[in-house]
Amino acid sequence: TDKDRVVVFGFRTAFGGGRSTGFALVYDSEEAQKRFEPKYRLIRDGLAKKAERPTRKLRKERKNRQKKFRGTAKVKAAEPPKKGK
């Protein structure tokens, strides 16, 4: 089989070292792997793209700024406040 179709995960080291146990899945094709593997393992193997988004802190700050506005002015609240005002 192609080594790219083998997915290993869940390793545990034995006390004292020298031996590890884990779990492996072997897929017949890339399509099968993309269909059944969780998204985070596909990203780890390079078969999927990670969604680019702002950091958690920025998202929370934007959400809290938007809570102060009502109606259609929420677009203006999404950008950070200007320094000096």
mmCIF file as gemmi writes it, N, C-alpha and C atoms, coordinates in Angstrom:
data_model
loop_
_atom_site.group_PDB
_atom_site.id
_atom_site.type_symbol
_atom_site.label_atom_id
_atom_site.label_alt_id
_atom_site.label_comp_id
_atom_site.label_asym_id
_atom_site.label_entity_id
_atom_site.label_seq_id
_atom_site.pdbx_PDB_ins_code
_atom_site.Cartn_x
_atom_site.Cartn_y
_atom_site.Cartn_z
_atom_site.occupancy
_atom_site.B_iso_or_equiv
_atom_site.pdbx_formal_charge
_atom_site.auth_seq_id
_atom_site.auth_asym_id
_atom_site.pdbx_PDB_model_num
ATOM 1 N N . THR Axp A 1 ? 0.831 -1.193 0 1 0 ? 1 A 1
ATOM 2 C CA . THR Axp A 1 ? 0 0 0 1 0 ? 1 A 1
ATOM 3 C C . THR Axp A 1 ? 0.875 1.255 0 1 0 ? 1 A 1
ATOM 4 N N . ASP Axp A 2 ? 0.284 2.339 -0.427 1 0 ? 2 A 1
ATOM 5 C CA . ASP Axp A 2 ? 0.956 3.631 -0.443 1 0 ? 2 A 1
ATOM 6 C C . ASP Axp A 2 ? 1.056 4.153 0.992 1 0 ? 2 A 1
ATOM 7 N N . LYS Axp A 3 ? 2.227 4.613 1.392 1 0 ? 3 A 1
ATOM 8 C CA . LYS Axp A 3 ? 2.403 5.049 2.783 1 0 ? 3 A 1
ATOM 9 C C . LYS Axp A 3 ? 1.575 6.29 3.104 1 0 ? 3 A 1
ATOM 10 N N . ASP Axp A 4 ? 1.147 7.035 2.077 1 0 ? 4 A 1
ATOM 11 C CA . ASP Axp A 4 ? 0.301 8.196 2.325 1 0 ? 4 A 1
ATOM 12 C C . ASP Axp A 4 ? -1.119 7.805 2.717 1 0 ? 4 A 1
ATOM 13 N N . ARG Axp A 5 ? -1.527 6.575 2.466 1 0 ? 5 A 1
ATOM 14 C CA . ARG Axp A 5 ? -2.878 6.113 2.794 1 0 ? 5 A 1
ATOM 15 C C . ARG Axp A 5 ? -2.944 5.507 4.189 1 0 ? 5 A 1
ATOM 16 N N . VAL Axp A 6 ? -1.841 5.481 4.923 1 0 ? 6 A 1
ATOM 17 C CA . VAL Axp A 6 ? -1.819 4.956 6.281 1 0 ? 6 A 1
ATOM 18 C C . VAL Axp A 6 ? -1.867 6.133 7.247 1 0 ? 6 A 1
ATOM 19 N N . VAL Axp A 7 ? -2.848 6.1 8.158 1 0 ? 7 A 1
ATOM 20 C CA . VAL Axp A 7 ? -3.014 7.179 9.13 1 0 ? 7 A 1
ATOM 21 C C . VAL Axp A 7 ? -2.796 6.59 10.524 1 0 ? 7 A 1
ATOM 22 N N . VAL Axp A 8 ? -1.808 7.123 11.23 1 0 ? 8 A 1
ATOM 23 C CA . VAL Axp A 8 ? -1.519 6.652 12.592 1 0 ? 8 A 1
ATOM 24 C C . VAL Axp A 8 ? -1.843 7.771 13.575 1 0 ? 8 A 1
ATOM 25 N N . PHE Axp A 9 ? -2.366 7.39 14.754 1 0 ? 9 A 1
ATOM 26 C CA . PHE Axp A 9 ? -2.754 8.379 15.759 1 0 ? 9 A 1
ATOM 27 C C . PHE Axp A 9 ? -2.941 7.674 17.099 1 0 ? 9 A 1
ATOM 28 N N . GLY Axp A 10 ? -3.136 8.433 18.132 1 0 ? 10 A 1
ATOM 29 C CA . GLY Axp A 10 ? -3.471 7.891 19.45 1 0 ? 10 A 1
ATOM 30 C C . GLY Axp A 10 ? -2.342 7.143 20.125 1 0 ? 10 A 1
ATOM 31 N N . PHE Axp A 11 ? -1.122 7.607 20.002 1 0 ? 11 A 1
ATOM 32 C CA . PHE Axp A 11 ? 0 6.89 20.588 1 0 ? 11 A 1
ATOM 33 C C . PHE Axp A 11 ? 0.094 7.119 22.089 1 0 ? 11 A 1
ATOM 34 N N . ARG Axp A 12 ? 0.437 6.067 22.812 1 0 ? 12 A 1
ATOM 35 C CA . ARG Axp A 12 ? 0.691 6.127 24.25 1 0 ? 12 A 1
ATOM 36 C C . ARG Axp A 12 ? 2.042 5.482 24.5 1 0 ? 12 A 1
ATOM 37 N N . THR Axp A 13 ? 2.859 6.132 25.298 1 0 ? 13 A 1
ATOM 38 C CA . THR Axp A 13 ? 4.161 5.552 25.623 1 0 ? 13 A 1
ATOM 39 C C . THR Axp A 13 ? 4.021 4.702 26.877 1 0 ? 13 A 1
ATOM 40 N N . ALA Axp A 14 ? 4.715 3.57 26.875 1 0 ? 14 A 1
ATOM 41 C CA . ALA Axp A 14 ? 4.717 2.704 28.047 1 0 ? 14 A 1
ATOM 42 C C . ALA Axp A 14 ? 5.624 3.299 29.11 1 0 ? 14 A 1
ATOM 43 N N . PHE Axp A 15 ? 5.323 3.017 30.366 1 0 ? 15 A 1
ATOM 44 C CA . PHE Axp A 15 ? 6.139 3.533 31.466 1 0 ? 15 A 1
ATOM 45 C C . PHE Axp A 15 ? 7.557 2.992 31.331 1 0 ? 15 A 1
ATOM 46 N N . GLY Axp A 16 ? 8.527 3.878 31.418 1 0 ? 16 A 1
ATOM 47 C CA . GLY Axp A 16 ? 9.915 3.475 31.271 1 0 ? 16 A 1
ATOM 48 C C . GLY Axp A 16 ? 10.418 3.608 29.85 1 0 ? 16 A 1
ATOM 49 N N . GLY Axp A 17 ? 9.54 3.854 28.92 1 0 ? 17 A 1
ATOM 50 C CA . GLY Axp A 17 ? 9.955 4.034 27.535 1 0 ? 17 A 1
ATOM 51 C C . GLY Axp A 17 ? 10.234 2.723 26.829 1 0 ? 17 A 1
ATOM 52 N N . GLY Axp A 18 ? 10.679 2.816 25.619 1 0 ? 18 A 1
ATOM 53 C CA . GLY Axp A 18 ? 11.046 1.615 24.864 1 0 ? 18 A 1
ATOM 54 C C . GLY Axp A 18 ? 9.914 1.02 24.053 1 0 ? 18 A 1
ATOM 55 N N . ARG Axp A 19 ? 8.674 1.361 24.378 1 0 ? 19 A 1
ATOM 56 C CA . ARG Axp A 19 ? 7.556 0.806 23.622 1 0 ? 19 A 1
ATOM 57 C C . ARG Axp A 19 ? 6.409 1.806 23.587 1 0 ? 19 A 1
ATOM 58 N N . SER Axp A 20 ? 5.783 1.926 22.446 1 0 ? 20 A 1
ATOM 59 C CA . SER Axp A 20 ? 4.605 2.776 22.295 1 0 ? 20 A 1
ATOM 60 C C . SER Axp A 20 ? 3.509 1.964 21.632 1 0 ? 20 A 1
ATOM 61 N N . THR Axp A 21 ? 2.282 2.263 21.997 1 0 ? 21 A 1
ATOM 62 C CA . THR Axp A 21 ? 1.152 1.628 21.328 1 0 ? 21 A 1
ATOM 63 C C . THR Axp A 21 ? 0.308 2.726 20.706 1 0 ? 21 A 1
ATOM 64 N N . GLY Axp A 22 ? -0.307 2.416 19.587 1 0 ? 22 A 1
ATOM 65 C CA . GLY Axp A 22 ? -1.127 3.393 18.894 1 0 ? 22 A 1
ATOM 66 C C . GLY Axp A 22 ? -2.145 2.705 18.016 1 0 ? 22 A 1
ATOM 67 N N . PHE Axp A 23 ? -2.764 3.5 17.179 1 0 ? 23 A 1
ATOM 68 C CA . PHE Axp A 23 ? -3.821 3.009 16.312 1 0 ? 23 A 1
ATOM 69 C C . PHE Axp A 23 ? -3.514 3.445 14.895 1 0 ? 23 A 1
ATOM 70 N N . ALA Axp A 24 ? -3.826 2.605 13.919 1 0 ? 24 A 1
ATOM 71 C CA . ALA Axp A 24 ? -3.565 2.948 12.524 1 0 ? 24 A 1
ATOM 72 C C . ALA Axp A 24 ? -4.749 2.537 11.662 1 0 ? 24 A 1
ATOM 73 N N . LEU Axp A 25 ? -5.022 3.358 10.649 1 0 ? 25 A 1
ATOM 74 C CA . LEU Axp A 25 ? -6.047 3.057 9.653 1 0 ? 25 A 1
ATOM 75 C C . LEU Axp A 25 ? -5.392 3.061 8.283 1 0 ? 25 A 1
ATOM 76 N N . VAL Axp A 26 ? -5.724 2.07 7.467 1 0 ? 26 A 1
ATOM 77 C CA . VAL Axp A 26 ? -5.173 1.975 6.116 1 0 ? 26 A 1
ATOM 78 C C . VAL Axp A 26 ? -6.337 2.134 5.139 1 0 ? 26 A 1
ATOM 79 N N . TYR Axp A 27 ? -6.212 3.104 4.24 1 0 ? 27 A 1
ATOM 80 C CA . TYR Axp A 27 ? -7.274 3.393 3.273 1 0 ? 27 A 1
ATOM 81 C C . TYR Axp A 27 ? -6.876 2.89 1.89 1 0 ? 27 A 1
ATOM 82 N N . ASP Axp A 28 ? -7.89 2.513 1.103 1 0 ? 28 A 1
ATOM 83 C CA . ASP Axp A 28 ? -7.659 2.02 -0.254 1 0 ? 28 A 1
ATOM 84 C C . ASP Axp A 28 ? -7.297 3.147 -1.217 1 0 ? 28 A 1
ATOM 85 N N . SER Axp A 29 ? -7.887 4.323 -1.009 1 0 ? 29 A 1
ATOM 86 C CA . SER Axp A 29 ? -7.662 5.423 -1.939 1 0 ? 29 A 1
ATOM 87 C C . SER Axp A 29 ? -7.731 6.75 -1.195 1 0 ? 29 A 1
ATOM 88 N N . GLU Axp A 30 ? -7.284 7.797 -1.87 1 0 ? 30 A 1
ATOM 89 C CA . GLU Axp A 30 ? -7.336 9.138 -1.277 1 0 ? 30 A 1
ATOM 90 C C . GLU Axp A 30 ? -8.779 9.591 -1.091 1 0 ? 30 A 1
ATOM 91 N N . GLU Axp A 31 ? -9.669 9.197 -2.007 1 0 ? 31 A 1
ATOM 92 C CA . GLU Axp A 31 ? -11.074 9.571 -1.887 1 0 ? 31 A 1
ATOM 93 C C . GLU Axp A 31 ? -11.686 8.969 -0.632 1 0 ? 31 A 1
ATOM 94 N N . ALA Axp A 32 ? -11.371 7.714 -0.35 1 0 ? 32 A 1
ATOM 95 C CA . ALA Axp A 32 ? -11.891 7.064 0.857 1 0 ? 32 A 1
ATOM 96 C C . ALA Axp A 32 ? -11.347 7.74 2.109 1 0 ? 32 A 1
ATOM 97 N N . GLN Axp A 33 ? -10.082 8.111 2.057 1 0 ? 33 A 1
ATOM 98 C CA . GLN Axp A 33 ? -9.469 8.782 3.199 1 0 ? 33 A 1
ATOM 99 C C . GLN Axp A 33 ? -10.146 10.133 3.451 1 0 ? 33 A 1
ATOM 100 N N . LYS Axp A 34 ? -10.388 10.906 2.384 1 0 ? 34 A 1
ATOM 101 C CA . LYS Axp A 34 ? -11.037 12.2 2.546 1 0 ? 34 A 1
ATOM 102 C C . LYS Axp A 34 ? -12.475 12.049 3.034 1 0 ? 34 A 1
ATOM 103 N N . ARG Axp A 35 ? -13.11 10.936 2.699 1 0 ? 35 A 1
ATOM 104 C CA . ARG Axp A 35 ? -14.506 10.741 3.074 1 0 ? 35 A 1
ATOM 105 C C . ARG Axp A 35 ? -14.662 10.374 4.545 1 0 ? 35 A 1
ATOM 106 N N . PHE Axp A 36 ? -13.742 9.57 5.081 1 0 ? 36 A 1
ATOM 107 C CA . PHE Axp A 36 ? -13.94 9.011 6.416 1 0 ? 36 A 1
ATOM 108 C C . PHE Axp A 36 ? -13.082 9.638 7.512 1 0 ? 36 A 1
ATOM 109 N N . GLU Axp A 37 ? -11.991 10.257 7.156 1 0 ? 37 A 1
ATOM 110 C CA . GLU Axp A 37 ? -11.106 10.835 8.17 1 0 ? 37 A 1
ATOM 111 C C . GLU Axp A 37 ? -11.695 12.136 8.715 1 0 ? 37 A 1
ATOM 112 N N . PRO Axp A 38 ? -11.479 12.416 10.005 1 0 ? 38 A 1
ATOM 113 C CA . PRO Axp A 38 ? -11.89 13.717 10.544 1 0 ? 38 A 1
ATOM 114 C C . PRO Axp A 38 ? -11.084 14.837 9.91 1 0 ? 38 A 1
ATOM 115 N N . LYS Axp A 39 ? -11.662 16.009 9.892 1 0 ? 39 A 1
ATOM 116 C CA . LYS Axp A 39 ? -11.048 17.141 9.202 1 0 ? 39 A 1
ATOM 117 C C . LYS Axp A 39 ? -9.68 17.504 9.78 1 0 ? 39 A 1
ATOM 118 N N . TYR Axp A 40 ? -9.527 17.415 11.101 1 0 ? 40 A 1
ATOM 119 C CA . TYR Axp A 40 ? -8.257 17.815 11.702 1 0 ? 40 A 1
ATOM 120 C C . TYR Axp A 40 ? -7.126 16.879 11.295 1 0 ? 40 A 1
ATOM 121 N N . ARG Axp A 41 ? -7.424 15.602 11.079 1 0 ? 41 A 1
ATOM 122 C CA . ARG Axp A 41 ? -6.372 14.682 10.63 1 0 ? 41 A 1
ATOM 123 C C . ARG Axp A 41 ? -6.07 14.872 9.153 1 0 ? 41 A 1
ATOM 124 N N . LEU Axp A 42 ? -7.072 15.285 8.354 1 0 ? 42 A 1
ATOM 125 C CA . LEU Axp A 42 ? -6.808 15.604 6.948 1 0 ? 42 A 1
ATOM 126 C C . LEU Axp A 42 ? -5.904 16.831 6.849 1 0 ? 42 A 1
ATOM 127 N N . ILE Axp A 43 ? -6.146 17.818 7.705 1 0 ? 43 A 1
ATOM 128 C CA . ILE Axp A 43 ? -5.296 19.013 7.724 1 0 ? 43 A 1
ATOM 129 C C . ILE Axp A 43 ? -3.881 18.622 8.122 1 0 ? 43 A 1
ATOM 130 N N . ARG Axp A 44 ? -3.75 17.752 9.097 1 0 ? 44 A 1
ATOM 131 C CA . ARG Axp A 44 ? -2.44 17.299 9.567 1 0 ? 44 A 1
ATOM 132 C C . ARG Axp A 44 ? -1.673 16.577 8.461 1 0 ? 44 A 1
ATOM 133 N N . ASP Axp A 45 ? -2.39 15.816 7.64 1 0 ? 45 A 1
ATOM 134 C CA . ASP Axp A 45 ? -1.753 15.073 6.544 1 0 ? 45 A 1
ATOM 135 C C . ASP Axp A 45 ? -1.595 15.902 5.279 1 0 ? 45 A 1
ATOM 136 N N . GLY Axp A 46 ? -2.116 17.128 5.269 1 0 ? 46 A 1
ATOM 137 C CA . GLY Axp A 46 ? -1.982 17.996 4.116 1 0 ? 46 A 1
ATOM 138 C C . GLY Axp A 46 ? -3.012 17.758 3.028 1 0 ? 46 A 1
ATOM 139 N N . LEU Axp A 47 ? -4.112 17.073 3.339 1 0 ? 47 A 1
ATOM 140 C CA . LEU Axp A 47 ? -5.146 16.796 2.341 1 0 ? 47 A 1
ATOM 141 C C . LEU Axp A 47 ? -6.276 17.815 2.383 1 0 ? 47 A 1
ATOM 142 N N . ALA Axp A 48 ? -6.282 18.708 3.374 1 0 ? 48 A 1
ATOM 143 C CA . ALA Axp A 48 ? -7.312 19.736 3.474 1 0 ? 48 A 1
ATOM 144 C C . ALA Axp A 48 ? -6.661 21.027 3.957 1 0 ? 48 A 1
ATOM 145 N N . LYS Axp A 49 ? -7.33 22.135 3.663 1 0 ? 49 A 1
ATOM 146 C CA . LYS Axp A 49 ? -6.834 23.446 4.079 1 0 ? 49 A 1
ATOM 147 C C . LYS Axp A 49 ? -7.463 23.835 5.407 1 0 ? 49 A 1
ATOM 148 N N . LYS Axp A 50 ? -6.674 24.459 6.256 1 0 ? 50 A 1
ATOM 149 C CA . LYS Axp A 50 ? -7.201 24.973 7.506 1 0 ? 50 A 1
ATOM 150 C C . LYS Axp A 50 ? -7.871 26.312 7.237 1 0 ? 50 A 1
ATOM 151 N N . ALA Axp A 51 ? -9.035 26.519 7.816 1 0 ? 51 A 1
ATOM 152 C CA . ALA Axp A 51 ? -9.77 27.765 7.618 1 0 ? 51 A 1
ATOM 153 C C . ALA Axp A 51 ? -9.013 28.905 8.292 1 0 ? 51 A 1
ATOM 154 N N . GLU Axp A 52 ? -8.712 29.944 7.507 1 0 ? 52 A 1
ATOM 155 C CA . GLU Axp A 52 ? -8.033 31.116 8.051 1 0 ? 52 A 1
ATOM 156 C C . GLU Axp A 52 ? -9.077 32.05 8.635 1 0 ? 52 A 1
ATOM 157 N N . ARG Axp A 53 ? -8.932 32.358 9.907 1 0 ? 53 A 1
ATOM 158 C CA . ARG Axp A 53 ? -9.851 33.286 10.537 1 0 ? 53 A 1
ATOM 159 C C . ARG Axp A 53 ? -9.113 34.062 11.617 1 0 ? 53 A 1
ATOM 160 N N . PRO Axp A 54 ? -9.689 35.191 12.053 1 0 ? 54 A 1
ATOM 161 C CA . PRO Axp A 54 ? -9.008 35.999 13.069 1 0 ? 54 A 1
ATOM 162 C C . PRO Axp A 54 ? -8.866 35.227 14.381 1 0 ? 54 A 1
ATOM 163 N N . THR Axp A 55 ? -7.99 35.726 15.223 1 0 ? 55 A 1
ATOM 164 C CA . THR Axp A 55 ? -7.772 35.052 16.506 1 0 ? 55 A 1
ATOM 165 C C . THR Axp A 55 ? -9.035 35.122 17.353 1 0 ? 55 A 1
ATOM 166 N N . ARG Axp A 56 ? -9.093 34.257 18.336 1 0 ? 56 A 1
ATOM 167 C CA . ARG Axp A 56 ? -10.249 34.182 19.221 1 0 ? 56 A 1
ATOM 168 C C . ARG Axp A 56 ? -10.491 35.523 19.924 1 0 ? 56 A 1
ATOM 169 N N . LYS Axp A 57 ? -9.419 36.152 20.376 1 0 ? 57 A 1
ATOM 170 C CA . LYS Axp A 57 ? -9.557 37.43 21.076 1 0 ? 57 A 1
ATOM 171 C C . LYS Axp A 57 ? -10.159 38.494 20.162 1 0 ? 57 A 1
ATOM 172 N N . LEU Axp A 58 ? -9.69 38.566 18.898 1 0 ? 58 A 1
ATOM 173 C CA . LEU Axp A 58 ? -10.24 39.545 17.96 1 0 ? 58 A 1
ATOM 174 C C . LEU Axp A 58 ? -11.716 39.295 17.682 1 0 ? 58 A 1
ATOM 175 N N . ARG Axp A 59 ? -12.089 38.025 17.55 1 0 ? 59 A 1
ATOM 176 C CA . ARG Axp A 59 ? -13.499 37.702 17.298 1 0 ? 59 A 1
ATOM 177 C C . ARG Axp A 59 ? -14.372 38.142 18.465 1 0 ? 59 A 1
ATOM 178 N N . LYS Axp A 60 ? -13.895 37.898 19.685 1 0 ? 60 A 1
ATOM 179 C CA . LYS Axp A 60 ? -14.667 38.272 20.866 1 0 ? 60 A 1
ATOM 180 C C . LYS Axp A 60 ? -14.763 39.796 20.995 1 0 ? 60 A 1
ATOM 181 N N . GLU Axp A 61 ? -13.665 40.497 20.725 1 0 ? 61 A 1
ATOM 182 C CA . GLU Axp A 61 ? -13.703 41.955 20.805 1 0 ? 61 A 1
ATOM 183 C C . GLU Axp A 61 ? -14.683 42.523 19.781 1 0 ? 61 A 1
ATOM 184 N N . ARG Axp A 62 ? -14.682 41.985 18.564 1 0 ? 62 A 1
ATOM 185 C CA . ARG Axp A 62 ? -15.602 42.441 17.521 1 0 ? 62 A 1
ATOM 186 C C . ARG Axp A 62 ? -17.048 42.19 17.941 1 0 ? 62 A 1
ATOM 187 N N . LYS Axp A 63 ? -17.3 41.018 18.496 1 0 ? 63 A 1
ATOM 188 C CA . LYS Axp A 63 ? -18.653 40.681 18.944 1 0 ? 63 A 1
ATOM 189 C C . LYS Axp A 63 ? -19.122 41.659 20.025 1 0 ? 63 A 1
ATOM 190 N N . ASN Axp A 64 ? -18.254 41.966 20.964 1 0 ? 64 A 1
ATOM 191 C CA . ASN Axp A 64 ? -18.651 42.859 22.055 1 0 ? 64 A 1
ATOM 192 C C . ASN Axp A 64 ? -18.814 44.3 21.584 1 0 ? 64 A 1
ATOM 193 N N . ARG Axp A 65 ? -18.027 44.722 20.582 1 0 ? 65 A 1
ATOM 194 C CA . ARG Axp A 65 ? -18.231 46.055 20.011 1 0 ? 65 A 1
ATOM 195 C C . ARG Axp A 65 ? -19.573 46.129 19.289 1 0 ? 65 A 1
ATOM 196 N N . GLN Axp A 66 ? -19.947 45.045 18.603 1 0 ? 66 A 1
ATOM 197 C CA . GLN Axp A 66 ? -21.204 45.049 17.855 1 0 ? 66 A 1
ATOM 198 C C . GLN Axp A 66 ? -22.415 45.057 18.783 1 0 ? 66 A 1
ATOM 199 N N . LYS Axp A 67 ? -22.259 44.546 19.995 1 0 ? 67 A 1
ATOM 200 C CA . LYS Axp A 67 ? -23.383 44.527 20.922 1 0 ? 67 A 1
ATOM 201 C C . LYS Axp A 67 ? -23.812 45.922 21.333 1 0 ? 67 A 1
ATOM 202 N N . LYS Axp A 68 ? -22.921 46.9 21.188 1 0 ? 68 A 1
ATOM 203 C CA . LYS Axp A 68 ? -23.225 48.266 21.603 1 0 ? 68 A 1
ATOM 204 C C . LYS Axp A 68 ? -24.054 49.016 20.561 1 0 ? 68 A 1
ATOM 205 N N . PHE Axp A 69 ? -24.195 48.463 19.36 1 0 ? 69 A 1
ATOM 206 C CA . PHE Axp A 69 ? -24.903 49.126 18.277 1 0 ? 69 A 1
ATOM 207 C C . PHE Axp A 69 ? -26.211 48.424 17.988 1 0 ? 69 A 1
ATOM 208 N N . ARG Axp A 70 ? -27.164 49.197 17.471 1 0 ? 70 A 1
ATOM 209 C CA . ARG Axp A 70 ? -28.446 48.625 17.053 1 0 ? 70 A 1
ATOM 210 C C . ARG Axp A 70 ? -28.689 48.985 15.605 1 0 ? 70 A 1
ATOM 211 N N . GLY Axp A 71 ? -29.437 48.15 14.914 1 0 ? 71 A 1
ATOM 212 C CA . GLY Axp A 71 ? -29.834 48.474 13.543 1 0 ? 71 A 1
ATOM 213 C C . GLY Axp A 71 ? -28.739 48.179 12.535 1 0 ? 71 A 1
ATOM 214 N N . THR Axp A 72 ? -28.559 49.088 11.562 1 0 ? 72 A 1
ATOM 215 C CA . THR Axp A 72 ? -27.679 48.823 10.432 1 0 ? 72 A 1
ATOM 216 C C . THR Axp A 72 ? -26.261 49.322 10.642 1 0 ? 72 A 1
ATOM 217 N N . ALA Axp A 73 ? -25.953 49.919 11.765 1 0 ? 73 A 1
ATOM 218 C CA . ALA Axp A 73 ? -24.628 50.498 11.982 1 0 ? 73 A 1
ATOM 219 C C . ALA Axp A 73 ? -23.603 49.47 12.459 1 0 ? 73 A 1
ATOM 220 N N . LYS Axp A 74 ? -23.919 48.182 12.401 1 0 ? 74 A 1
ATOM 221 C CA . LYS Axp A 74 ? -23.024 47.165 12.935 1 0 ? 74 A 1
ATOM 222 C C . LYS Axp A 74 ? -21.751 47.004 12.119 1 0 ? 74 A 1
ATOM 223 N N . VAL Axp A 75 ? -21.767 47.359 10.853 1 0 ? 75 A 1
ATOM 224 C CA . VAL Axp A 75 ? -20.57 47.249 10.026 1 0 ? 75 A 1
ATOM 225 C C . VAL Axp A 75 ? -19.494 48.182 10.561 1 0 ? 75 A 1
ATOM 226 N N . LYS Axp A 76 ? -19.907 49.351 10.998 1 0 ? 76 A 1
ATOM 227 C CA . LYS Axp A 76 ? -18.968 50.314 11.547 1 0 ? 76 A 1
ATOM 228 C C . LYS Axp A 76 ? -18.361 49.798 12.85 1 0 ? 76 A 1
ATOM 229 N N . ALA Axp A 77 ? -19.103 49.016 13.597 1 0 ? 77 A 1
ATOM 230 C CA . ALA Axp A 77 ? -18.618 48.503 14.884 1 0 ? 77 A 1
ATOM 231 C C . ALA Axp A 77 ? -17.593 47.401 14.701 1 0 ? 77 A 1
ATOM 232 N N . ALA Axp A 78 ? -17.544 46.781 13.542 1 0 ? 78 A 1
ATOM 233 C CA . ALA Axp A 78 ? -16.631 45.663 13.331 1 0 ? 78 A 1
ATOM 234 C C . ALA Axp A 78 ? -15.18 46.105 13.308 1 0 ? 78 A 1
ATOM 235 N N . GLU Axp A 79 ? -14.927 47.359 12.914 1 0 ? 79 A 1
ATOM 236 C CA . GLU Axp A 79 ? -13.549 47.839 12.879 1 0 ? 79 A 1
ATOM 237 C C . GLU Axp A 79 ? -13.173 48.416 14.247 1 0 ? 79 A 1
ATOM 238 N N . PRO Axp A 80 ? -11.92 48.263 14.643 1 0 ? 80 A 1
ATOM 239 C CA . PRO Axp A 80 ? -11.529 48.722 15.971 1 0 ? 80 A 1
ATOM 240 C C . PRO Axp A 80 ? -11.629 50.234 16.104 1 0 ? 80 A 1
ATOM 241 N N . PRO Axp A 81 ? -11.871 50.729 17.316 1 0 ? 81 A 1
ATOM 242 C CA . PRO Axp A 81 ? -11.992 52.175 17.513 1 0 ? 81 A 1
ATOM 243 C C . PRO Axp A 81 ? -10.663 52.881 17.248 1 0 ? 81 A 1
ATOM 244 N N . LYS Axp A 82 ? -10.768 54.144 16.843 1 0 ? 82 A 1
ATOM 245 C CA . LYS Axp A 82 ? -9.571 54.916 16.531 1 0 ? 82 A 1
ATOM 246 C C . LYS Axp A 82 ? -8.893 55.356 17.819 1 0 ? 82 A 1
ATOM 247 N N . LYS Axp A 83 ? -7.571 55.385 17.806 1 0 ? 83 A 1
ATOM 248 C CA . LYS Axp A 83 ? -6.794 55.863 18.952 1 0 ? 83 A 1
ATOM 249 C C . LYS Axp A 83 ? -6.947 57.374 19.066 1 0 ? 83 A 1
ATOM 250 N N . GLY Axp A 84 ? -7.048 57.863 20.282 1 0 ? 84 A 1
ATOM 251 C CA . GLY Axp A 84 ? -7.127 59.295 20.497 1 0 ? 84 A 1
ATOM 252 C C . GLY Axp A 84 ? -8.523 59.85 20.575 1 0 ? 84 A 1
ATOM 253 N N . LYS Axp A 85 ? -9.532 59.002 20.422 1 0 ? 85 A 1
ATOM 254 C CA . LYS Axp A 85 ? -10.929 59.485 20.529 1 0 ? 85 A 1
ATOM 255 C C . LYS Axp A 85 ? -11.576 58.916 21.759 1 0 ? 85 A 1
